[in-house]
Amino acid sequence: MTRQLPEKVAQKLANLPDRPGCYLMLDGHGKVLYVGKAVVLRNRVRSYFHASAQHSPKTQALVEEIQDISWWVTQTELEALILENELIKRHRPRYNVRLKDDRQYPYIKVNWQDDFPKVEVVRRMDKDGARYFGPYTSARACYQTLDALRRIFPYLDCDRVITGQDERPCLYYHIKMCGGPCIGAQSREEYRATIQQLMDFLSGDTDRVLGQMEAQMNRAAENLQFELAALYRDRLKAAQQIAEQQKVISVYQEDADYIALAQHERTGDTAVQVFMVRRGRLTARENFMLEGADVPQEGINQQGQLIGSFLQQFYDSAAFVPRLILVQAMPDDHAVLEEWLAGKRGSRVELRVPQRGPKRELMKLAQENAAEYLRLQVAEWQADTHRQTQAVADLQAALGLERPPMRIECYDVSTLQGTHTVGSMVVFARGVPAKQAYRRFKIRGKGSQGEPDDFASMREMLRRRFRRLVEAMPEDPGQKGRKQDEQWQMVPDLVIIDGGKGQLGVAVDVLEELGLRERIPVVGLAKREEEIFWPGRPEPIWLKRGSPALHLVQRIRDEAHRFAITYHRSLRGKAQTRSLLDEIPGIGPARRKALLTYFGGDLDKIRAASVEELSAIPGMNRRAAQALKERL
């Protein structure tokens, strides 16, 4: 063994089953460090602890942290792969390779299930009968795509209920970006035919769509509808310009994705390039970054492993899985991946490494694009790191701190006439936002008697935050403190209070009360002149205008304010919605909850819903729905 194993780990290793499944490596606090799958759990898990194993530095670090092991037994390796996906999404272990950022990527959604389908950008696919296209790496790319296509295929994106009886259309009708079904200028069949062309174009079937548009233009000209023919002509030209930007790859009009990657040799940072070929045309390309990848090593199929991890995460949420996926290197478990992908697609999927010809040349181009994207990302990170390091150093010098403020916490309070008072805690680590460490507080009481509301709210928030820090610190260094959220256990290098001397005095009182005054520096940032108040100094500190330190402090303060305001508005909106529903006869707690759940708490959506739609909600009836429509 490479180290003395904890008794719990040794016991688990002795009882591992000879079955396929998933395993979880946990630290001493029960937090999941790594999730993996295995054909034989006993062999795979025990291999981590063999004395002769030649592990990478990353795996060695993982093994040193393992304090417990858990596993799930499955019937097949495919079931293990599916379960592994779910566990990684649930726990986001830091030793697993995963797509950078914990955000959901945007999709273009066409609500084809409706009579008059509207088009929108969403971040989640639902089984609702709609058609989805994506994922895209940015919402901006989605909106740019739709902006270009709307001039060719006018579509709805408004909240109107389309009856064809409206008195007047919106602006988009007048600028030729909507066919006007709301006023009856376009029938249901005509509108859906336009949206079908839009979906075909997004799917890469551009040649057929261009042929249809040319036929529409000629038909209008033959019927002497010259103004309509001119409109079709302009749209056809715009569509042809977009189609010309799509490189023709194959005369066989096949659908395929090309997956290539590039890795930084020292840091392990990995960029993935996806080329999407539809109907033989290169219609799109997307860039992704992976985190958690190890540095490249000789003798290990690391590219194949990384591509396998990417395939699992990318196609788990992709709107379309092509029949052919070409990869730079073949994953070791490619057979089970093909089986899983076939389940997603509904028919056979083939993974292949191109060896020669046009496919090999396109793969080479994808690799070059991945390398260029990685180079640009690394250059941006290095520039940002330099600026952030400079800002932290400047702030340390300006405030006379003993050490650089690598972790800065900022606190703000938001209220409206004393109602729905909330507090926010934002954290900047090494000069950048650490959003996973943000916390928000719903203020419950009034603090000290006779104290102004803002001061009392700040006192309550700071007490709740720093009491948790004290509880996590053991009185005896040889003992463990109270187990809780690890973010509460972090000691900040600097605390910024959004406010003047009064709020700063409250913070000083709380830190002294909890015995933290000498350990944690705290300053107040005035809202108007942005001067900094230091406890015990009569004169404020002025940071140089335009300096990196001032920009950093402004960013932190603005982020705390934004975070507090967002939470406050959310609570206020929910309260207003609840109060309005409470005033309606026949709408009790159960029906109110059902309405809020169904419409996502959006009062405007409840107002826009028809009596029939409201009646269909569980717990509602037509009488209650009519009362709701009359009162809202």
TIMI-823536 format. One line per field, with one value per residue (C-alpha): residue number from 1; chain; x, y, z. Coordinates in Angstrom, 2 decimals, always signed. Layout:
// TIMI-823536
setor: NUM|...
domi: A|...
c1: X|...
c2: Y|...
c3: Z|...
***
This chain:
// TIMI-823536
setor: 1|2|3|4|5|6|7|8|9|10|11|12|13|14|15|16|17|18|19|20|21|22|23|24|25|26|27|28|29|30|31|32|33|34|35|36|37|38|39|40|41|42|43|44|45|46|47|48|49|50|51|52|53|54|55|56|57|58|59|60|61|62|63|64|65|66|67|68|69|70|71|72|73|74|75|76|77|78|79|80|81|82|83|84|85|86|87|88|89|90|91|92|93|94|95|96|97|98|99|100|101|102|103|104|105|106|107|108|109|110|111|112|113|114|115|116|117|118|119|120|121|122|123|124|125|126|127|128|129|130|131|132|133|134|135|136|137|138|139|140|141|142|143|144|145|146|147|148|149|150|151|152|153|154|155|156|157|158|159|160|161|162|163|164|165|166|167|168|169|170|171|172|173|174|175|176|177|178|179|180|181|182|183|184|185|186|187|188|189|190|191|192|193|194|195|196|197|198|199|200|201|202|203|204|205|206|207|208|209|210|211|212|213|214|215|216|217|218|219|220|221|222|223|224|225|226|227|228|229|230|231|232|233|234|235|236|237|238|239|240|241|242|243|244|245|246|247|248|249|250|251|252|253|254|255|256|257|258|259|260|261|262|263|264|265|266|267|268|269|270|271|272|273|274|275|276|277|278|279|280|281|282|283|284|285|286|287|288|289|290|291|292|293|294|295|296|297|298|299|300|301|302|303|304|305|306|307|308|309|310|311|312|313|314|315|316|317|318|319|320|321|322|323|324|325|326|327|328|329|330|331|332|333|334|335|336|337|338|339|340|341|342|343|344|345|346|347|348|349|350|351|352|353|354|355|356|357|358|359|360|361|362|363|364|365|366|367|368|369|370|371|372|373|374|375|376|377|378|379|380|381|382|383|384|385|386|387|388|389|390|391|392|393|394|395|396|397|398|399|400|401|402|403|404|405|406|407|408|409|410|411|412|413|414|415|416|417|418|419|420|421|422|423|424|425|426|427|428|429|430|431|432|433|434|435|436|437|438|439|440|441|442|443|444|445|446|447|448|449|450|451|452|453|454|455|456|457|458|459|460|461|462|463|464|465|466|467|468|469|470|471|472|473|474|475|476|477|478|479|480|481|482|483|484|485|486|487|488|489|490|491|492|493|494|495|496|497|498|499|500|501|502|503|504|505|506|507|508|509|510|511|512|513|514|515|516|517|518|519|520|521|522|523|524|525|526|527|528|529|530|531|532|533|534|535|536|537|538|539|540|541|542|543|544|545|546|547|548|549|550|551|552|553|554|555|556|557|558|559|560|561|562|563|564|565|566|567|568|569|570|571|572|573|574|575|576|577|578|579|580|581|582|583|584|585|586|587|588|589|590|591|592|593|594|595|596|597|598|599|600|601|602|603|604|605|606|607|608|609|610|611|612|613|614|615|616|617|618|619|620|621|622|623|624|625|626|627|628|629|630|631|632
domi: A|A|A|A|A|A|A|A|A|A|A|A|A|A|A|A|A|A|A|A|A|A|A|A|A|A|A|A|A|A|A|A|A|A|A|A|A|A|A|A|A|A|A|A|A|A|A|A|A|A|A|A|A|A|A|A|A|A|A|A|A|A|A|A|A|A|A|A|A|A|A|A|A|A|A|A|A|A|A|A|A|A|A|A|A|A|A|A|A|A|A|A|A|A|A|A|A|A|A|A|A|A|A|A|A|A|A|A|A|A|A|A|A|A|A|A|A|A|A|A|A|A|A|A|A|A|A|A|A|A|A|A|A|A|A|A|A|A|A|A|A|A|A|A|A|A|A|A|A|A|A|A|A|A|A|A|A|A|A|A|A|A|A|A|A|A|A|A|A|A|A|A|A|A|A|A|A|A|A|A|A|A|A|A|A|A|A|A|A|A|A|A|A|A|A|A|A|A|A|A|A|A|A|A|A|A|A|A|A|A|A|A|A|A|A|A|A|A|A|A|A|A|A|A|A|A|A|A|A|A|A|A|A|A|A|A|A|A|A|A|A|A|A|A|A|A|A|A|A|A|A|A|A|A|A|A|A|A|A|A|A|A|A|A|A|A|A|A|A|A|A|A|A|A|A|A|A|A|A|A|A|A|A|A|A|A|A|A|A|A|A|A|A|A|A|A|A|A|A|A|A|A|A|A|A|A|A|A|A|A|A|A|A|A|A|A|A|A|A|A|A|A|A|A|A|A|A|A|A|A|A|A|A|A|A|A|A|A|A|A|A|A|A|A|A|A|A|A|A|A|A|A|A|A|A|A|A|A|A|A|A|A|A|A|A|A|A|A|A|A|A|A|A|A|A|A|A|A|A|A|A|A|A|A|A|A|A|A|A|A|A|A|A|A|A|A|A|A|A|A|A|A|A|A|A|A|A|A|A|A|A|A|A|A|A|A|A|A|A|A|A|A|A|A|A|A|A|A|A|A|A|A|A|A|A|A|A|A|A|A|A|A|A|A|A|A|A|A|A|A|A|A|A|A|A|A|A|A|A|A|A|A|A|A|A|A|A|A|A|A|A|A|A|A|A|A|A|A|A|A|A|A|A|A|A|A|A|A|A|A|A|A|A|A|A|A|A|A|A|A|A|A|A|A|A|A|A|A|A|A|A|A|A|A|A|A|A|A|A|A|A|A|A|A|A|A|A|A|A|A|A|A|A|A|A|A|A|A|A|A|A|A|A|A|A|A|A|A|A|A|A|A|A|A|A|A|A|A|A|A|A|A|A|A|A|A|A|A|A|A|A|A|A|A|A|A|A|A|A|A|A|A|A|A|A|A|A|A|A|A|A|A|A|A|A|A|A|A|A|A|A|A|A|A|A|A|A|A|A|A|A|A|A|A|A|A|A|A|A|A|A|A|A|A|A|A|A|A|A|A|A|A
c1: +0.00|+1.14|+0.02|-1.60|-5.22|-8.02|-9.77|-13.04|-11.33|-9.51|-12.77|-14.57|-11.77|-12.09|-15.82|-16.00|-18.23|-17.18|-19.93|-20.21|-21.22|-20.21|-17.94|-17.63|-14.47|-15.23|-13.18|-13.38|-16.45|-18.39|-17.91|-17.63|-14.14|-14.48|-17.08|-16.08|-17.54|-16.15|-16.82|-15.62|-15.80|-13.41|-10.56|-10.98|-11.29|-8.49|-6.14|-6.02|-4.29|-1.74|+1.81|+3.10|+0.58|+2.13|-0.44|-0.41|+0.13|-3.60|-4.57|-1.97|-3.49|-6.95|-5.81|-4.25|-7.62|-9.82|-11.34|-14.31|-15.67|-19.21|-20.54|-23.63|-23.99|-25.56|-26.58|-24.48|-21.66|-24.18|-26.24|-23.03|-22.27|-25.77|-25.53|-22.05|-23.45|-26.17|-23.80|-21.28|-24.04|-25.37|-22.09|-19.73|-16.63|-13.48|-11.33|-13.63|-13.09|-16.09|-17.23|-15.98|-18.61|-21.62|-24.02|-26.52|-25.82|-28.48|-30.71|-32.98|-36.48|-39.29|-42.64|-43.87|-46.54|-48.50|-50.70|-48.57|-45.09|-43.04|-39.24|-37.14|-33.78|-33.85|-31.29|-33.14|-34.80|-38.17|-40.25|-43.01|-43.26|-41.05|-38.06|-34.66|-31.44|-28.08|-26.43|-24.61|-21.69|-23.21|-26.63|-25.14|-24.53|-28.18|-29.51|-27.17|-28.35|-32.01|-31.52|-30.20|-32.84|-35.80|-35.25|-35.63|-38.23|-40.38|-41.54|-43.40|-41.67|-44.37|-46.79|-49.98|-52.63|-53.02|-56.67|-56.32|-58.74|-56.33|-56.95|-53.34|-50.02|-46.76|-43.70|-42.17|-45.00|-44.28|-40.55|-41.25|-39.98|-43.39|-46.13|-48.90|-50.96|-52.33|-54.36|-55.13|-52.55|-51.05|-52.96|-51.96|-50.83|-48.76|-47.11|-46.25|-44.80|-42.44|-41.41|-40.83|-38.41|-36.68|-36.24|-35.02|-32.49|-31.26|-30.98|-28.67|-31.16|-30.37|-30.60|-34.22|-35.19|-33.54|-35.44|-38.73|-38.02|-37.15|-40.41|-42.35|-40.73|-41.50|-45.09|-45.69|-44.23|-46.44|-49.49|-48.39|-47.79|-44.63|-44.29|-44.54|-42.12|-39.60|-39.94|-39.27|-36.32|-34.68|-35.19|-33.77|-30.64|-30.14|-30.58|-28.11|-25.51|-25.80|-25.67|-22.52|-20.75|-21.42|-18.52|-19.52|-17.79|-19.38|-21.52|-23.24|-25.19|-24.41|-24.76|-21.63|-19.89|-16.11|-14.61|-11.00|-9.06|-5.89|-4.14|-1.70|+1.41|+2.11|-1.29|-3.50|-6.03|-8.04|-10.02|-12.50|-13.66|-16.92|-17.55|-21.19|-21.77|-25.41|-26.47|-22.83|-22.33|-20.25|-23.07|-21.63|-18.67|-18.57|-15.69|-15.68|-13.20|-12.69|-11.53|-10.08|-7.90|-4.43|-1.26|-0.47|+1.42|+3.19|+1.85|-1.70|-4.65|-5.40|-6.92|-9.32|-10.25|-10.91|-12.96|-14.97|-15.72|-16.70|-18.98|-20.89|-21.52|-22.09|-24.53|-26.34|-27.95|-27.57|-30.69|-29.45|-27.13|-25.79|-25.33|-21.56|-19.27|-15.65|-13.12|-9.45|-8.74|-10.92|-12.12|-11.29|-14.97|-16.15|-18.45|-20.56|-20.52|-21.89|-24.63|-25.51|-25.50|-27.70|-30.23|-30.16|-30.57|-32.99|-30.84|-27.27|-24.41|-20.82|-17.65|-14.74|-11.22|-10.77|-7.62|-7.47|-9.16|-11.46|-12.61|-9.01|-8.35|-11.42|-10.35|-6.95|-8.66|-10.73|-7.52|-5.92|-9.00|-8.95|-5.28|-5.92|-8.88|-6.76|-3.95|-6.35|-7.91|-4.52|-3.43|-6.61|-6.19|-2.59|-3.51|-6.44|-4.31|-1.71|-4.34|-6.03|-2.74|-1.81|-5.20|-4.88|-1.32|-2.39|-5.26|-2.91|-0.54|-3.32|-4.86|-1.58|-2.58|-0.07|-0.83|-2.50|-6.33|-6.66|-10.20|-12.39|-15.96|-18.38|-21.77|-24.79|-28.42|-31.43|-34.91|-37.92|-39.61|-38.49|-40.14|-38.52|-35.14|-32.32|-28.56|-25.89|-22.40|-20.21|-16.70|-13.76|-10.85|-7.57|-9.42|-12.20|-15.75|-16.08|-19.80|-20.04|-19.18|-21.91|-24.53|-27.77|-29.66|-33.35|-33.33|-35.58|-35.36|-34.55|-31.14|-30.44|-33.42|-33.78|-31.16|-31.96|-33.21|-30.15|-27.76|-29.87|-30.06|-26.30|-25.70|-27.95|-26.33|-22.76|-23.58|-25.06|-22.09|-19.23|-20.90|-20.71|-17.01|-16.43|-18.48|-16.31|-13.12|-12.32|-11.40|-8.72|-6.41|-6.41|-10.20|-12.45|-14.87|-18.54|-19.12|-20.89|-20.71|-17.00|-17.55|-18.49|-15.14|-13.09|-11.45|-11.50|-8.37|-10.54|-14.19|-15.81|-19.04|-21.15|-21.81|-20.20|-18.99|-22.26|-22.33|-18.58|-19.13|-21.70|-19.21|-16.48|-18.88|-19.81|-16.20|-15.20|-18.20|-17.07|-13.36|-12.39|-11.50|-7.73|-7.84|-10.04|-9.46|-12.69|-13.37|-16.44|-17.02|-19.14|-21.66|-21.34|-17.65|-16.33|-14.01|-12.86|-13.27|-10.83|-11.77|-10.09|-8.99|-10.79|-9.95|-11.07|-8.70|-9.00|-7.96|-6.43|-8.95|-8.48|-6.24|-6.59|-7.34|-10.30|-11.66|-11.49|-13.30|-15.98|-16.54|-16.91|-19.31|-21.42|-21.60|-22.79|-25.42|-26.59|-26.80|-28.82|-31.20|-31.86|-32.85|-34.96|-36.89|-37.47|-38.99|-41.04|-42.40|-43.41|-45.12|-47.07|-48.20|-49.32|-51.19|-53.12|-54.10|-55.14|-57.74|-59.55|-62.55|-62.08|-58.27|-56.98|-53.46|-53.60|-54.81|-52.42|-49.51|-50.67|-50.92|-47.52|-45.90|-47.47|-46.65|-43.30|-44.56|-45.11|-48.29|-48.25|-48.41|-51.36|-53.11|-52.44|-53.72|-57.19|-60.03|-59.60|-55.88|-56.51|-59.28|-56.96|-54.48|-54.74|-57.08|-58.70|-62.19|-63.94|-65.65|-62.35|-60.68|-63.36|-63.03|-59.29|-59.67|-62.18|-60.07|-56.56
c2: +0.00|+3.55|+4.73|+3.52|+3.13|+4.38|+1.46|+2.24|+2.22|-1.07|-2.68|-1.47|-2.72|-6.19|-6.31|-4.93|-7.02|-8.67|-6.80|-3.80|-0.51|+3.00|+3.93|+7.16|+8.31|+10.51|+12.73|+12.91|+15.20|+12.85|+15.07|+13.22|+13.61|+11.38|+9.28|+6.41|+3.35|-0.16|-3.44|-5.16|-2.92|-5.01|-4.83|-1.18|+0.33|-1.75|-0.65|+2.86|+1.51|-0.92|-0.10|-0.82|+1.44|+4.26|+6.97|+10.51|+13.35|+14.12|+10.52|+10.38|+13.52|+11.93|+8.74|+10.76|+12.42|+9.30|+8.50|+6.44|+4.54|+3.93|+2.08|+1.22|-2.18|-2.28|-5.06|-3.89|-1.51|+0.63|+1.11|+2.06|+4.71|+6.22|+6.24|+7.78|+10.68|+11.32|+11.16|+13.54|+16.06|+15.74|+15.98|+17.79|+16.11|+18.17|+15.23|+14.37|+15.82|+18.03|+20.85|+24.15|+26.26|+24.76|+26.55|+25.06|+25.81|+27.64|+26.12|+27.53|+26.29|+26.16|+25.51|+23.22|+21.73|+25.02|+26.10|+29.20|+28.13|+30.83|+30.81|+31.49|+30.86|+28.49|+26.72|+23.45|+20.88|+19.51|+16.69|+19.06|+18.43|+21.40|+21.17|+22.09|+23.10|+23.26|+23.41|+26.64|+27.84|+31.28|+32.90|+35.61|+33.04|+31.95|+35.49|+36.33|+33.24|+34.07|+37.73|+36.69|+34.01|+36.14|+38.41|+35.34|+33.33|+35.78|+34.23|+35.07|+35.73|+37.82|+36.84|+37.41|+34.72|+34.37|+34.58|+36.54|+39.12|+41.71|+45.29|+46.17|+44.32|+45.08|+46.82|+43.58|+43.22|+46.65|+45.95|+42.58|+40.43|+38.94|+37.72|+39.14|+36.07|+38.06|+40.24|+37.41|+38.51|+35.02|+31.77|+28.94|+26.79|+29.60|+30.44|+26.81|+26.35|+29.28|+27.84|+24.42|+26.09|+27.75|+24.37|+22.72|+25.51|+25.11|+21.36|+21.96|+21.10|+24.39|+23.24|+22.10|+25.29|+27.47|+25.56|+26.13|+29.85|+30.19|+28.43|+30.84|+33.81|+32.50|+31.66|+35.17|+36.69|+34.49|+35.67|+39.30|+39.78|+41.74|+43.29|+39.84|+38.42|+41.16|+40.32|+36.61|+37.60|+39.60|+36.77|+34.25|+36.36|+36.61|+32.84|+32.19|+34.40|+32.34|+29.07|+30.18|+30.50|+26.81|+24.83|+21.80|+18.77|+15.77|+15.10|+12.29|+14.77|+12.86|+14.09|+13.85|+15.54|+15.93|+16.00|+17.18|+18.59|+20.40|+20.25|+22.54|+20.49|+22.02|+22.84|+20.20|+22.87|+21.29|+22.85|+20.80|+21.73|+20.34|+20.62|+19.93|+18.66|+18.48|+17.25|+17.36|+21.01|+22.34|+24.31|+25.16|+24.82|+25.15|+25.53|+24.06|+24.03|+21.05|+21.32|+18.65|+17.15|+15.89|+16.92|+14.78|+11.54|+9.11|+5.58|+6.52|+7.00|+10.32|+11.91|+8.99|+9.25|+12.98|+12.58|+9.83|+12.12|+14.94|+12.71|+11.64|+15.21|+16.85|+14.32|+13.86|+17.25|+17.60|+18.23|+15.93|+12.92|+12.18|+8.66|+9.20|+10.78|+11.17|+11.52|+12.44|+9.44|+6.46|+6.11|+2.78|+2.16|+3.10|+0.06|+1.01|+4.67|+3.65|+1.67|+4.64|+7.08|+4.73|+4.86|+8.66|+8.74|+5.85|+4.08|+2.94|+5.40|+4.80|+6.23|+6.35|+7.82|+9.13|+7.71|+9.30|+11.56|+14.58|+13.36|+13.19|+16.69|+18.10|+16.43|+18.06|+21.44|+20.81|+20.04|+23.27|+25.25|+23.63|+24.53|+28.14|+28.47|+27.08|+29.54|+32.49|+31.28|+30.84|+34.31|+35.86|+34.04|+35.15|+38.78|+38.66|+36.99|+39.74|+42.48|+40.76|+40.17|+43.82|+44.98|+42.80|+44.06|+47.70|+47.25|+45.68|+48.64|+51.25|+49.76|+48.79|+45.15|+42.63|+40.11|+40.26|+40.10|+36.88|+36.28|+39.37|+39.21|+42.09|+42.59|+44.65|+45.02|+45.64|+46.66|+48.74|+50.66|+47.96|+45.05|+41.91|+42.92|+40.73|+40.65|+39.50|+38.11|+38.01|+36.60|+37.50|+35.05|+36.30|+39.24|+37.29|+36.41|+33.04|+32.65|+29.23|+30.99|+33.66|+33.51|+35.40|+36.09|+36.64|+39.09|+37.84|+40.28|+43.86|+43.52|+45.77|+47.66|+51.19|+50.59|+51.82|+49.02|+49.03|+48.76|+46.05|+44.06|+44.32|+43.22|+40.17|+39.11|+39.46|+37.63|+34.73|+34.54|+34.85|+32.78|+29.90|+30.57|+30.48|+27.27|+25.63|+26.54|+23.98|+25.33|+22.66|+22.54|+18.74|+18.54|+18.96|+21.86|+21.59|+20.05|+22.45|+24.17|+24.60|+28.18|+29.24|+27.86|+30.16|+33.11|+36.23|+38.34|+41.45|+42.29|+45.20|+46.67|+48.56|+51.70|+54.45|+54.76|+53.59|+50.25|+49.84|+50.34|+47.54|+45.20|+46.05|+45.35|+41.92|+40.90|+42.00|+40.17|+36.93|+37.39|+37.91|+41.62|+41.13|+38.39|+39.87|+43.36|+45.21|+48.48|+50.44|+51.70|+54.85|+54.85|+58.44|+59.38|+55.81|+56.67|+53.84|+54.09|+52.25|+51.63|+54.14|+56.52|+59.88|+60.51|+58.22|+56.53|+57.65|+55.19|+56.72|+57.28|+54.75|+52.53|+48.71|+48.73|+51.12|+49.15|+45.96|+47.53|+48.98|+45.61|+43.90|+46.54|+46.51|+42.71|+42.71|+45.31|+43.36|+40.10|+41.69|+43.54|+40.39|+38.42|+41.28|+41.63|+37.90|+37.85|+40.97|+39.57|+36.29|+38.15|+40.39|+37.40|+35.52|+38.54|+39.08|+35.42|+35.39|+38.09|+35.97|+33.94|+30.21|+30.37|+28.79|+27.67|+24.45|+26.13|+29.05|+26.61|+24.71|+27.94|+29.22|+25.86|+25.53|+29.08|+29.37|+32.13|+34.52|+36.55|+37.80|+34.21|+33.52|+36.63|+35.56|+32.00|+31.10|+29.84|+26.39|+26.28|+27.43|+24.87|+22.06|+22.72|+20.06|+21.22|+23.96|+24.00|+26.26|+28.38|+29.14|+29.81|+32.32|+34.09|+34.26|+35.81|+38.38|+39.56|+39.63
c3: +0.00|-0.71|+2.76|+5.94|+4.92|+7.17|+8.84|+7.05|+3.62|+4.32|+5.39|+2.25|-0.03|+1.47|+0.74|-2.81|-5.12|-8.41|-10.27|-12.61|-11.06|-9.94|-7.06|-5.06|-3.27|-0.24|+2.07|+5.87|+5.75|+3.47|+0.43|-2.89|-4.38|-7.44|-9.25|-11.53|-13.23|-13.52|-15.26|-12.07|-9.01|-6.94|-9.46|-10.43|-6.94|-5.42|-8.23|-6.73|-3.62|-5.11|-4.01|-7.53|-9.26|-11.31|-10.70|-12.06|-9.54|-9.69|-8.85|-6.08|-4.54|-4.79|-3.05|-0.19|+0.51|+0.42|+3.81|+2.68|-0.33|-1.46|-4.49|-6.50|-8.15|-11.64|-13.99|-16.95|-17.82|-19.74|-16.58|-14.77|-17.41|-17.11|-13.31|-13.46|-15.51|-12.95|-9.96|-11.57|-12.31|-8.76|-6.84|-9.29|-7.79|-8.18|-9.34|-12.26|-15.73|-16.51|-18.75|-17.39|-15.58|-13.86|-16.15|-18.57|-22.20|-24.25|-26.94|-29.61|-28.83|-31.40|-29.68|-32.47|-30.21|-30.44|-33.36|-33.84|-32.67|-30.99|-31.01|-27.93|-26.27|-23.29|-21.09|-20.52|-22.75|-21.65|-23.10|-24.18|-27.91|-28.83|-31.20|-29.79|-31.56|-29.80|-27.38|-28.15|-26.08|-25.54|-25.52|-27.70|-30.46|-30.20|-30.49|-33.37|-35.24|-34.65|-35.58|-38.99|-39.56|-38.46|-41.46|-43.66|-41.74|-39.73|-36.46|-33.26|-29.95|-28.23|-25.45|-27.44|-27.68|-31.45|-32.53|-35.77|-34.36|-32.90|-34.02|-34.73|-35.06|-33.29|-34.73|-36.03|-38.57|-40.02|-40.40|-42.12|-39.26|-38.42|-40.76|-38.59|-37.68|-34.73|-37.17|-39.60|-42.19|-42.11|-41.66|-39.35|-42.28|-43.84|-40.55|-39.73|-43.24|-42.56|-39.19|-40.80|-43.22|-40.26|-38.53|-41.75|-42.20|-38.60|-39.23|-42.21|-44.99|-46.72|-50.36|-50.04|-48.20|-50.85|-53.54|-51.72|-51.34|-55.03|-55.95|-53.70|-55.42|-58.91|-57.99|-56.65|-59.83|-62.05|-60.09|-60.68|-56.92|-57.59|-54.13|-52.54|-55.10|-54.26|-50.56|-51.30|-53.49|-50.70|-48.23|-50.71|-51.18|-47.41|-47.04|-49.87|-48.16|-44.96|-46.91|-48.74|-45.38|-44.73|-46.16|-48.27|-46.74|-48.41|-51.47|-49.53|-47.36|-44.18|-40.60|-38.46|-35.53|-35.35|-31.83|-31.37|-28.42|-27.47|-24.07|-22.32|-21.62|-18.19|-16.70|-18.32|-19.43|-22.25|-25.10|-27.14|-30.63|-32.07|-35.82|-36.72|-40.26|-41.37|-44.82|-45.87|-44.85|-41.96|-40.34|-36.90|-34.59|-30.83|-28.33|-24.83|-21.97|-19.66|-16.08|-13.86|-16.62|-15.72|-17.55|-20.63|-19.88|-22.15|-22.47|-21.41|-23.78|-22.11|-25.21|-25.51|-21.83|-22.10|-25.27|-23.58|-20.60|-22.97|-25.06|-21.94|-20.78|-24.18|-25.65|-22.35|-23.02|-26.81|-28.90|-31.68|-31.85|-35.38|-36.71|-37.08|-34.48|-35.57|-32.74|-32.54|-30.28|-29.43|-25.81|-24.17|-23.41|-26.92|-27.21|-24.19|-25.30|-28.71|-26.99|-24.77|-27.70|-29.72|-26.87|-27.02|-30.80|-31.14|-33.74|-34.29|-33.62|-34.73|-33.17|-35.60|-35.86|-39.45|-41.07|-44.54|-47.05|-46.47|-43.05|-41.81|-43.19|-41.43|-38.16|-38.54|-39.01|-35.85|-33.91|-35.15|-34.09|-30.66|-30.26|-31.30|-28.92|-26.07|-26.89|-26.73|-23.46|-21.80|-22.99|-21.55|-18.22|-17.92|-18.62|-16.19|-13.51|-13.81|-13.48|-10.55|-8.73|-9.24|-7.88|-4.76|-4.16|-4.60|-2.14|+0.42|+0.13|+0.27|+3.43|+5.06|+5.48|+6.80|+4.05|+0.60|+0.85|-1.15|+0.17|+0.45|+1.77|+1.22|+2.92|+1.87|+3.02|+0.77|+1.93|+0.91|+3.73|+6.16|+4.31|+2.85|+4.24|+2.95|+3.24|+0.82|+1.25|-1.86|-1.98|-4.22|-4.21|-5.72|-7.22|-9.00|-7.95|-6.16|-6.85|-5.25|-1.96|-2.20|+0.53|+1.12|+4.36|+5.01|+7.91|+10.71|+13.61|+14.57|+16.24|+19.23|+20.64|+19.27|+16.56|+12.99|+10.70|+8.41|+11.36|+13.04|+9.81|+9.28|+12.88|+12.50|+9.23|+10.51|+13.74|+11.81|+9.45|+11.95|+14.68|+12.21|+11.73|+15.51|+15.84|+13.17|+15.08|+17.85|+21.29|+21.53|+18.45|+18.71|+18.35|+15.35|+15.14|+14.31|+10.88|+8.49|+5.10|+4.35|+3.14|+6.68|+7.87|+5.60|+7.39|+5.17|+4.75|+4.50|+5.20|+3.35|+4.72|+2.17|+4.19|+6.24|+9.82|+11.37|+9.55|+10.13|+13.87|+13.85|+12.15|+14.67|+17.55|+16.14|+15.55|+19.07|+20.53|+18.85|+19.56|+15.93|+15.94|+15.95|+13.39|+10.63|+9.13|+8.38|+6.51|+5.48|+1.93|+1.67|-1.16|-2.40|-2.57|-2.35|+0.51|+2.77|+6.55|+8.80|+12.46|+14.78|+12.01|+11.87|+8.22|+5.37|+2.94|-0.68|-3.35|-6.44|-9.22|-12.01|-9.89|-10.00|-6.25|-6.67|-9.62|-7.54|-4.57|-6.88|-8.53|-5.15|-3.82|-7.03|-6.97|-3.33|-4.17|-7.25|-5.33|-2.50|-4.85|-6.91|-3.81|-2.46|-5.73|-5.83|-2.33|-3.01|-6.29|-4.64|-1.79|-4.19|-6.21|-3.11|-1.71|-4.95|-5.18|-1.51|-2.24|-4.84|-3.58|-4.09|-4.23|-1.05|-0.08|-2.14|-5.33|-4.86|-4.57|-7.67|-9.70|-8.57|-9.30|-12.75|-13.88|-12.12|-9.80|-12.78|-12.27|-15.88|-17.16|-14.87|-16.25|-19.86|-19.37|-20.68|-18.48|-20.06|-19.22|-15.66|-15.21|-16.28|-13.45|-10.71|-7.95|-10.05|-11.57|-14.07|-11.39|-9.65|-13.00|-14.00|-10.63|-11.17|-14.65|-13.39|-10.43|-11.99
***
